[in-house]
Amino acid sequence: MKIMMISSEAVPYSKSGGLADVASSLSKALSELNNDVRLAIPRYGSTDDGEFSALPLTVEVEIGHKIERVGFKEKKEGNLSVYLVDHPWYSERRGIYGETSYKPYNDNLLRYTLLTKAVVALCKALKWSPQIYHGHDWTSGFLPYLVPEGCVVFTIHNLAYQGIFSRLDLLLANVEIQSEFLMTNGPEKRVNMLKAALERAAVITTVSPTYAQEIQEEEYGCGLDELLRKRSQDLHGILNGIDTAEWDPRSDRLLATHYSEDDLSGKAHLKEELQKRFNLSVAANVPLFAMVSRLSEQKGFVELLQGSPSALEQIISDFPLQFLIIGTGDQEIEDKLKALDQLYPNLSVNFIFSNEAAHLAEAGSDFFFMPSRWEPCGLNQMYSLRYGTIPVARRTGGLKDSIIDISEEGGTGILFDELTKGELYSAVERSVELYNSNVEEFNTIRKRGMLIDFSWLNSAQEYVKIYKKALKG
């Protein structure tokens, strides 16, 4: 099967979140199932293109009432070809979507419409006709209108990000789109790129079965629940996988020590390294909780930090534990965390974005804390399970689909329902009791999680079924 993937980011070339991991891993897994897969992403200013070769062609794209010339670079890996879309709108800027995550570029509708138009033009220039065009998130929202003869599968990674822009931007993009995709927002009519895709894509997928159900409800539907209910027969939830070569405690290239479910001794050494690295006292018998996360409302930080004392303050005051937070994001959240960090020696707050630190935190921690308001899929709980780090998470989205509470047979983690101070506190209390009460049971749960297969093979096979359904119409 010929599959054209279009994404705004993909590891290791660009990343702002989980979309980058999914775009790369799913493309690779599909290619390993003997499909001809092409993945196209922008060549940003930060993209390392050293292993790519320039294609001897350019395409012309009409946008902004002008003709823009776009070049491409290519890298082949078996049945997978990765294309970098080369244009100054990407390469001459520091960020992906903006200078920071909270200051998006004003012309993002034009930038990502250019991406989609350029990829469609590239396929024609190569005389390669995909059977499936697969777009990811709002940046690919106009894909169904630009390949009217192609079959479009569209994946929602996070419904909260919809790509809402002015009507003028749409006119400049020169995309034929019907008036129902213009939404009223105050006195001005605006276009919603995600909504546009959901109206016309042949099949819609999202990244976990529970999230597929949740987004059809008003609470999680972000204003699009009615449309998603209307398209429920075409909406499918497929749980993401993880790259089990990159995330493997037996061989992780970013770890100084390795371990497995048969010998966990290396994990204790990594815990000590983690404590030293982030200025926590070296203590082998104190449970270490970690959060590696975007510092945002979605991730539960508002509920964790509100009130006096806050839930986080009570947790780090009342229990003999250590708490490590790694991430960047909302300034108000950062300020509150910084103030607490100065008061409590068993709390370590670090405003960094580091893949190496994320691997060490997953490996060296005893528990991984994920109190998300919503979580379409989540990858950290899968990394945690694979690394023998027990996830403590709210029962929502992909967290619900990938973690079994320890009160049930085959339990692998600790789940809670409500995002309240009481439930946050109780979830940590259960975790500390588990850690202190029965070492054998604690290690059994760890090892059980490490044996779960979260590879992309199963998910890729489900996507192949979806593609076949889309082709049948």
N, C-alpha and C positions, 0 to 999 in steps of 0.2 A: 504494500500500500504506500502511496506517495503522500507524505504529510508535511505541510508547511506550518511551522510554529512561529508565532510572532509575539515577542515579549519586550517589555521596556527594560528588563534586567535579567541577568543570568550569571551565576557563578561559573568560573572565578573572574569573570570579566567586569562585572558590575553588580552591586548589591546594596539594597536599602532594607530588605526584609525577606520573608520566607518565599515570596514569588520567585526570587532569583534561584533559590535552591530547587524549587519545583520545576521551573522551566528547563534547567539543565538536566536534572536527574530523570524527569519523565522523557525528555527527548532521547537521552542515552538508552534508557530501558526499552523504549519503542524500537530504536534502531537495532538493539540486541535481539529483538523478536523478528528480525529480517525485514523490517520496513525501511523504506527510503525516506529518511527524516532530514529536513532542513530547518535550522533554528536561526532566526534573524533577530538581532538586537542592535541598538545604536552603538557607535564607537564614541563613547564619552571621553572627555579630556583625561580622565583617570584610568581609562581602559588600557591594559597592557596588550598590545597587538603584535608583540615580537614573533609569535609563532604563526602569524597570518601572512598570506600572500595577496597582493592586490589583483582583483579581477580585471581583465583587459576590456572593461566596458563601463559606461556610465548611462544613467537613465535621466530623462527629463520629467519633472513633476510640476504640474500646474497647481500653484497654491499661493494665496495672498495676492492674487491678480498678477502673479509673475511666474516665470519658469525657473525652477530650481534644479540645478544639476547635482546628481547624487552618485557617489562612487561606492564601491564595496570591496571588502577584504574577506578572504575565505580560509577556513581551516577544516581539514577532513580528518575524521576519526572513524574508520570503518564505514558503516552505513549512515553515519551522521556527518552532515556538513553544517558548520557554524558560519554565518555571515555577519560581518560588522557593517552596518549602514553608516557611510561616511559623509557627514555634512557639518558645516560650521555650527549649526544650531545645537549640535551635540558636542562636538570636539573642542569648541572654543569656550566652553563653560565648565565651571568647577564641579557643579553638582549634577544629580540625575534629574530630579523634578524641580529643584530650586537650590538657591545658595545654602539654605538649611531646610530641614524637614518642615519648618513652620513658615517658610517664605518661598512659596512656589513661584516659578517663572510665569509671567503674565501670558505668554504665548504658548502655553503647553498644549492647547487644542491644536494649534498649527504644527507644533513640533511632532506630535504623535500621529497626526493625520499624514504628515509627510512620511513618517516611518511606514505606515500601512500602505500608502500609495506607492512608495519606492519598492517595497517588497513585492507587491503585485506586478509592478513593471519589471522587476528583476526576473520573476518567473517567466514572463513573456520573452524577455531578452535571452534567457537560457533555453527557451523552447521546452520548458519543463512544466507540465500541467499537473498540479497537485490534485489529488482526489479529495483531500481534506485541508482546509485552512483552519488552523486552531489558534484563536485569539485569547489573550489572557488579560483580564481586568479592563478598566475603563479606557486605558490608553489604546486598546484595540477596538473601541466601541463602534467605529464606523466600518469595520471590516465587512459585515454583511452587505453593505451598500456599495462597496468597491469591488466585490467579486460576485456580481449578480448571477453568474453561471456556475459559481463554485459552491461547494458545500461547507458551511461554516459551523464549527463547534466552538462554543464560547465558555470559558471558565471564570467563575466568580471566586476570587481569592479572599476578598473582604468587601462586603456589600456597603460598608460605611464610606468607602472611597468611590465616588461616582463620576467625577469629571464634569463639573457643572460650570458652564461658560456663557458668555453673552451671545446673543443672536448674531452680532457683528462678526464674532470669531467664526461662526459657522458659515456665514456668507463668504468670508475671506478664504475659508478652507475649500470652498467650491465642491461641496458634497451634496448630492441630491437627497434630501431627507424630508420626510413628511411632517406636517405641522403638529401632529400629535406628540412628537418627541420634544416639542418646546414646552417647557413647564413655566408656570407663573411663579415668580418669586418676588413679591412686592409688586411695584408698578412695572417692572421690567420682565420681559419674556426671556427665558434662558434655555439653553440646550443641555441635556443630560446625556453624556456619551454612553454611560453604562446602560441607561434605560433604552437607548437606541439599539444597542446590541441585543438586549433581552427581548425586544419586540420581534426581531427578524432572524436571529440565529436559528439554525435548524435544530440544534440540541444545545441545552444549557447544562453545564456541570458545575458542581462546587466541591469543596475539598473534604467533606465528611458527610455521612448520612444524616447525623443529627442536625448539622448546620443547614442542610437542604430542607429539613422540616421547620427549623426555627425561623428561617428568613421568610417563610410564608405566613408568619404571625406578625401582628402589628408591633409587638415589642422589639423584635429583631429585624423587621422588614425595611427599616430606614426609608419609609415612604413608598416602597416598591412591592410591598407584600401582596397587594391586590393583583398586580401584574404577574407576580410569581405564582400565585394561586391559579390564575387563568392558564398559565403555562406549565402547570404541575406535571402533566403527562410527559413533558419534554425535559423535566428537571431531574437530575440525578446527582446523588452525593457519593463521591469516591474518595475514600480516605487516602491522603497523601502517604507516600513512603519516605524513606531517608536514604542517603548515600551510605551504604553499609561498608564501603571501602574507606571513605574518609572518616566515618564515625565508627571506629572499631577499637576498643580498649586493648586489644591484643597487638595492634600494630600502629596505632595513631602516631603519625610523624611529628605531631606537636607536643607529645608527652615524653618526658625523660624516662618514665618507668611504665611498663605495661603489665596487664593482668587479664584474667579470664574468669569465667564462672567456676572453673576448677581450682583456681588459686587467686584469691582476692588480696593477697598480701601487698601487691603493688599499689593497690588503692589507698592503703594506709600511708604509704610513703608520699603519694600525691596529695593526700589531705594535709600532711605536714608542710609540703612545698606550698600549697595554696594558702595556708595560714601565714607562713612567713612572707609570701609575696604580697599579701594584702593586710599586713600589720595586725593580725590576730594572734593571740597567744597560742603557742603550740600546745595543744591538748588533745590527746588521742581519744579520750573517753567522753568528750563533750560533743553532742550532735551539732553538725554544721549544716545550716540551711543556706541555699543560694538562690538568687534571682538574677538571671541574665536576660534583660528585657528592655524594650523601649519604655521610657518613663512617661506613661500616658494614662488617660482615664480608662481606656480599654483594658489595660493590664491590671486594674484594680487598685492603683496607687491612691486614688482619691479616698476610697473607703479605708484603705490601710493607714492613711495619714490624718484623717479628719478627727476632730474632737481633742479634748485634753483631759486625761492622757489619750493618745491615739491607740489604735489596735497594735500598731508596731511597737510603740513605747511599752505597752503592757506586756507584750510577748517577750521583748528583750530584757524587761525588768524582772518578770516573774519566773522565767524558766532558765535553767542552767544550759544555755545554748549559745552558739555563735551565728550571726546573720550577715551574709555577704550579698551586696547589691552591686551589679555591674550594668551600666547602660547610660544612655543619654536621652534627652527629650524635653518635656515641658519645663520651662524655667521655674515656675512656681513649685512644682514637685521637686526639682533639683534643690531649690532653696530650703524647703522643709527637711529634705533628707540630709543636707549639709549641716543644718543646725543640730539634728539628732546625732549625726556622726561625731560631733565634737563632745557630746555628753556621755556616750555609752561606749566603753572599750570593747564590748562584745559585738559591736556593729561596725562594719566596714563598708563605706559607700564610695564608689569609684565611677566617675563620669567619663568612661572610655568606651570606644567601639573597637573590640579586638577579638578576632577569631581565635587566636592562640589562648587568650584569657578565657574565652567561652569553653574551649575544650578542657582546659585545666579545671574550671569550675564544675563542669559536668562530671569529670573523673574524680575530683578530690572531695566533693560534697557528700553528705549522707542523705540529704533531702533536697528536692528542688521545688520551690514554691511558685505556684501559678494561680493567683486569685483573680482570674480574668472576668470582666463583665461579660464578654463574649469572646469566643475563640473559634474561628471558622474550622481550623484543623489543629494548629499548633505543631511544632516540630520538637521543641525542647523536651516535652514529656517523653517523646520517643528516644531522643538522645539519652535522656536520663535513665530510662529503663535499660537501654543497651549498655550503659556504663555502671549499672548496679546502684544507681542513685534513685531513691524512692520518690516519685512525684507526689506532691500534696497540691490538689487542684480543685477548682470549682467544677461542678458537674454540668458542663455546657459544651456544645459543639463537638469538635474532635477530641477534646479531653475526655468527654463521656464515652466516646467510641473506642478509645485506646487504653483506658485505665480501668481496672476492676478493683473496687474497694476491698480492703483487707478483711472486711466483715463477711465477704462472700467467698465461695470456693474458688480457688485459683487467683486470689487477690494479689494485686501488684502495686497498689498505691492507696492513697488516702484521699477520698472525695468528700466535698461538702456542697450544700445546695445554695444557701443564701449568702450574699455578700454583705454580711453584717459584722460588727465588732465581735459579737458573741460567737458566731460560727468561725470566723478567722482564728480567734483565740482557741476554740475547741479543736480545730483541725491541727493546730500546732501541739496542743496538749496531747492529742492522740498519738502524734508522731513521736514526741518525747517519751511517752509511756512505752511505745513499741521499742524504741531504741534502748531504754533502760531495763526493760522487764525480761526480755528473752533474746539473748544474742543469737541462739540457734534459729529461732523463728525469723528474726530480722534478716539474717543471712540467707535463709531459705527464700524469703520474699525477693531479696535482691537477685538471687540467682534465677528465680522464675522469670523475672522481667528481662534478664539478659538473654534468655533463650527464645524470646518472641521474635518472629520474622517480620521486620518492618521494611524489608527491601522493596524496591519499586516494581519487581516483577509482577506481583499480584495486581497492583494498581494499573500497571501498563496493560495487562491482559483485559482488565475491565474497560479501559479506554478503547481498546481495539473493538470490543463489543459495541461501545457507544458510536464509534465511527461507522461501523457496519449498519447500525440502526439509522444513523443520519443519512447514509447513502441510499437506503431504501426509501427514505422520505416518510 
